[in-house]
């Protein structure tokens, strides 16, 4: 498996697919989003200003709408393949039809690990050192 989830902490191999179900609790009960609710995932670098008051990235590096019908967060290979390895943070919020916003996962850890073989492995005709001579 190219990813792991421990509580809200995620480790993902750069350029791999990530899929995980998202659960929302409202007043201690499981909540299924209404048709006009919107669930959003946002990822930023884990870099803060010198006074630690805000993250350096003004805009998220990745933003995804989580479909209400599946409640599956899916990151495609192209979402992370060009991001540097390292530490990031993410949040997930729901925007209710009424306009109210609830960030139910905030400042959660996200680690992007290297993929030694690249997206498709070593397919450039490189020798493995065994020429058969």
BELJO-V872212 format. One record per residue. SS is DSSP state (2 for helix, 1 for strand, 0 for the rest). PHI is phi in whole degrees, 0 to 359 (none if undefined). Layout:
[[SS;PHI] [SS;PHI]]
This chain:
[[0;none] [0;263] [1;211] [1;218] [1;233] [1;232] [0;67] [0;255] [1;276] [1;238] [1;239] [1;225] [1;284] [0;305] [0;85] [0;262] [0;280] [1;233] [1;221] [1;207] [1;286] [0;247] [0;245] [0;241] [1;249] [1;228] [0;56] [0;80] [1;248] [1;301] [0;239] [0;260] [0;302] [0;287] [0;305] [0;262] [0;284] [1;230] [1;251] [1;236] [1;250] [1;224] [1;235] [1;226] [1;296] [0;274] [0;234] [1;244] [0;297] [0;304] [0;273] [0;60] [0;269] [0;199] [1;282] [0;295] [0;294] [0;285] [0;249] [0;297] [0;284] [1;226] [1;230] [1;223] [1;271] [1;269] [0;300] [0;297] [0;285] [0;250] [0;51] [1;252] [1;277] [1;235] [1;252] [0;274] [2;309] [2;291] [2;293] [2;242] [0;298] [0;253] [0;275] [0;294] [0;298] [1;141] [1;262] [1;226] [1;228] [1;220] [1;221] [1;229] [1;228] [1;243] [1;252] [0;287] [0;309] [0;288] [0;101] [0;293] [1;238] [1;228] [1;275] [1;266] [1;228] [1;227] [1;51] [1;277] [1;282] [1;220] [1;247] [1;255] [1;260] [0;289] [0;248] [0;301] [0;270] [0;79] [0;300] [0;244] [0;77] [0;271] [0;244] [0;263] [0;76] [0;286] [0;282] [0;267] [0;90] [0;251] [0;279] [0;84] [0;287]]
